[in-house]
Amino acid sequence: MSLTEGPHLHMSTPDTRPPRWPLPPAPPSHDPVLFARAMRDMRLTWRARGILAELSVGYDPGQDPTISELVALNRDERLAAEGREAFRTAVRELRGLGYLTPDATTASGVGERLIVDLAPAAEAWLIPQHPGFGLYVDGS
């Protein structure tokens, strides 16, 4: 399926409803190096990295979704993405490493908002470069 056809097309056409969570007017203020380290942290599954990337892009003040709202999206809204339990597991993974912490104003556990903290990326497990596998023939 090409980019000019398929189910994603109806989501961006001008005659549809606006997105539930509008795109932020400015880029997030996260340190780009920490963000890159977080996206390459081998302690995280690919699913957890995707959730962290989604939550890291930022939302307008007061517009950020709660974890319950994200988990509750139905399969049509998520375009048949992973299931709710897989999502919850990835969120637990991010919380366990400290990438997500509860917002004190919603820390009841029900409908809580989680705050992104990229500080754990300073300790990220990155894949080391192996001699002979560089970009150049000489291995550098």
N, C-alpha and C positions, 0 to 999 in steps of 0.2 A: 504494500500500500504506500503510495507516495504522500508527500506533505500537502498535496492539493486535493486529497480525498480522504475519507474516513471519518470516524466519530469525533476526532479532535476539532474538526472544522467548525462544528456548531458552537463550540465554546468561545470562539474568538470573532464571530461575525457581529456586525454592528446592531443587528436586530434582536439580539439576545439580552437577557438581564445582565446587569453588571456583576462582576465577580463578588463572591461572599466576602473575601478578604482582598480589598484593593491593593494594587501594587504600591509599594512605598514611593514617596516623591523623591527621596534621596537614598543613596547607597547606605548600607549599614556601616556603623562606625567601628566594626571589628578590625583588629590588626590583620592585614592580608596574609602575613607570614604565618601567624597562628592558625588562621583559617585553612591555609594550604596544608600545614602540618596535621591539622585535625582530619582533613579529607584523605590524608595518606596514613593515618594511624592504624596500624595493623591489628590493634586490639579491638577495633570496631568492625562489625560486619558491614557489608555494602549497604544493607537495608538501614542500619543505624546511621551510616554516613549520609544517606539520602534524607533521612528525617532531620539530622543536624543541619544539613545544608538548607532545607526548607525553613526551619525555624531561625536560622542565622540571617536570612535575607532581610528580615525585619518587616515590621508592620507599622501602620500608623498608630499613634498612642491610643490605647484602649481598644484597638481592633485586632490584636493578636489572638489567635484561637486558643481555646483550652485543649488539653489533651483529649478530654471527653468529646469535644466537638470534632476533632480530627478522626478519632477512632469511630465515631458514629456516622461518618460519611458513608453513604450507601455505595454499592458496587458501581452503579451508573455514574455517580459523581466522581468516583475514583478511577473510572475507566478500567474496571476489573483489576485493580492493583491488589497487593497482598491483603490478606485477611486481618481481622481485628486483633486476633491473638498474636500474629506475627508483629503487628505494629506495637502492641503492648510490650512484647518481649524486647524489641529494639529500644523502646523508651526506657525500660528497666536497665538495659545495657548502658545507655547514655547516662542515666542517673547514677549507676554504680561507679562509673569512671569520673563522675563530677562534671560532665559536659552540660547536664541539665540539673537545675536546682529549683525547688518549689518557690514560687512567689509568695512572700509572707502574707499577702492579702488574700490568697486563695489556697492556702496550704491545708485545707480540710481534707484533701484527698479526692473529693468529688468535684469534678469540673475545674480542677486546679490548672493554673497557668504555670508554665515552666520557663525559667529564665536561662538563656544560653550563656555559658561561661566557657570560653575557649582556653582558659589557663591550663587545663590538663594537657593541651596539645604541646606544651613545652616539654612534656615527658613522653611524647608520642613514640611508639615503636615504628620506626621507618624501615623500609627495605634497604639494606646496605647495597652499595654498588659493588659488584664483583669484578675483579681484574679481568680484562678481556671482553667485558660486556658493555663498554662505553659507547658513545656515539661515533667515535673515530676508530679507524683500523688499529691504531697503536694502543687501544684500550683505555684512553683517557676520556 
